[in-house]
Amino acid sequence: MFEEPKHTIAIVDDHSLFAGSLEKLINSFANFQVLFHAKNGLELQERFKRETILPDVVLLDINMPVMDGFETAEWLMVNHPKIKTLALTMEDDEQKILKMLRKGAKGYLLKDIHPEILNHALEELMEKGFYHSEKVSDTLLHSVTPDEEMALIDLRENELTFIQLACSEMTYKEIADIMGLSPKTIDGYRHDLFSRLKIKNRVGLVIFALKKNLIKL
């Protein structure tokens, strides 16, 4: 009987004992297996140079020497945008949650979660492209600012459609084709919205859309 290939994971955590235990746990899940673990972001970069197969998901701690989780998440977002980053940390802090999401993390988990929740989070991550726990959802709601409220009121129908499509994996050219607009017009929407919403990239747009319930989890 043919078996579906398992989704691959890389663990980035400087605590070797925890990383080893986490690897055993993940390897017990039906649909996942760990390729390797690294002690920090710099070691992850070195492993990427040597590995012939890159992971589908990077489980990433925040507090690490040499290159921490924030720097690593940002590097992954820029250099390997198809790899999904999931923060797994002891840091239960709203500002750090938001910072990790802005750096490209697709979810944020605390290390004291039940193993079943980790398995569920990984499944959701592969199915939907992100996983947001109740903690993350509450943090996003609490971070709403008056400027964002005003920006939401001013959004036109085409801009709302663009935002919803931009929160998918479509390219901007594909969005232009679906909306029946030129790539130049779509580029104008992007520049204008980034400026008005005070965001720097597509991840920031996703965070805004989630906070405003413009897209569904």
N, C-alpha and C positions, 0 to 999 in steps of 0.2 A: 504493500500500500504506500502510495506517495505521501510524503510528509512535507508540509509547508516549511520553507527555511525560517529559522528563528531570527527575530530582530536582534541586532547586535548593540552592545552597550560598552562604553568606556567609563571607568570610574576615576574621578580626579579628586583625591583627598590625601592629605599628608599623614593621616593616622593609619598606619599599615594594618593594625589589628582590625579596625573597623572596616577598612576597605576589603580585607580578606573575608570577613564574615558576610559583608554585603554581597560580595561576588558569589559565595555559596548560596545565599538566599535567592539571588536573581537567577542563578543557574537552575534552581528548583522550579522556577516559573515555566509554564508550558511553552510560552512563545518568545522567550528571551534568553540570551546567553551573553556573558561578559567576554570581550576580546582581550582586554588588559586593564590595568589601572596605573595611574601616574600620580606623583606626589604633589605636583603643582602644574600651572599652565605652561611653564617653560618645558618641563619634562613631557607634557602632552604634545607640544609642538615637535619635539625631537622624535617622539614615537610616530607621529604622523608622517615624518620624513622616511621612516623605515618600514612602516606597515604597507602591505599591498591592499589590505581591506580596511576601510575606515568605518567607524561605528555609525549606526543610525541615530543613536542618542548618547549624549555626554551627561552623566550624573556629576554635578559639580558642587563642591564645597565652596564657601566664601573665604574663610580665614585660612590662608596658606602662605608659606614663605615664598620668596623669589617672585612669584607671579600669582596674585590672588584670584578669587572667583570673578570679580568684576572685570578685571583686565582680560581674563581668559574668555569670558562670555562675549566680550566685545570683539576679541580676536576671532572667535568662532563665527560671529555674526558677519564679519567683514570677509573672512577668508574661506569659510565653509558654511554658507547660509542654509544649505540643505540639511545639515546636521542639527538635530533638535537638542537644545540645552535645557536640562531640568535641574534647578538648584535643589540641593539636599544638604541642609545645614542646621546648626543649633541657633542661628540668629533669628530671633522672633521679633523683628523690628520693622515697622511700616516703611520707613525711609529706605531701608536696605532691600525690602521686597520691591518697592517701586524702582529702585536703582537697577536691580537685577533684571526686571522686566524691560526697562529702557535699554539695557545692554543686550537684549535679545533673548533672554531666557523665556521659554515657553511654559514655565510653571515653577512653583516654589513650594518645597516640602520641608517639614522639620524632621530631624532624625529620630524623634521619638514616636513616629507614626507606626501603626500596625502594618505588618508585612502585606496584608491583603489590600491595604490602601495604596501601598507602593505599586503592587501589581496592577491595580485598577488605574492608577495614574499613568503608568507606562502604556497600558492598553488604550486609554483615552488619547494620550499623546500621539500614538501611531495612527489612531483612527481620525482624530479631529485636527491634529497639528498643535494642540496645546492642552494643558490641564490646569484649571484654576480651582483650587480648594476654596472652601468658605472663607478661610483667613485671607486669601488673596483677593477674593471678590469684595470683602468688606474693606480692605485696604484701598482698593481702587475707588470705591464709592466715597470713602472718607477724604480722598485726595482731590475731589472736585473743587474747582476754583470759580469765582464770579466771572472771570474772563472766558472760561470755557462755557459757562451758561449763556453768555452773550453770543459767543461764536455759534452755539447750537441754534439759537433763535434765528440767526442770520443765514443759516444754510439753505441753499436752494435745492429743489428736487434733484436736479442733475448732480449736484455735489454730494447729496446723501447717497445716491446710487453709486457714484464713484467711490465713496468711502467704503460702502458695503462690499463692492467688488475688489477694492484694494486690500481688504482684509482676508482675501483668499490667496491662493498660490499663483493666481494669474499674473502674467506679465502686463506691463502698461499697454503694450501693443494689443494684447488680447482684450483688455478692458476697452480700448478704443474701438475695436471691431464690434464688440457686444453692444456698446452704447451708440454705435453708428456715428462716431466722431473721429476727427483726425488725431493722430498721435500728438501733434502740436497742441491741440486744444486740451487733451488729457494732461500733457506736461504743464500747461497753464493752470489747470485745476490743482495739480500736485503742488506747484510752487506757491500758489495763492493760499491753499489750505495749510500748508506747513508754516507759512508766515503768520496767518491769522490765529492758528491754534498754538503757535509757539512750540512746534515740535521739529525735530531734526531729521526724522527718517520714518520709514513705513511702520516700524515697530511702535513708535509713538502714536501713529494714527490708529493702530489696532487698540492700544491702551485707551485712547480717547473714545473709540467706538464701543468698547466694552463698558466703560464707565457710564456712557450715555445710553446703553442698551440699544445701540444701533445694529449690533450683531448679537446672535444668540450663542451662548456657551455650548 
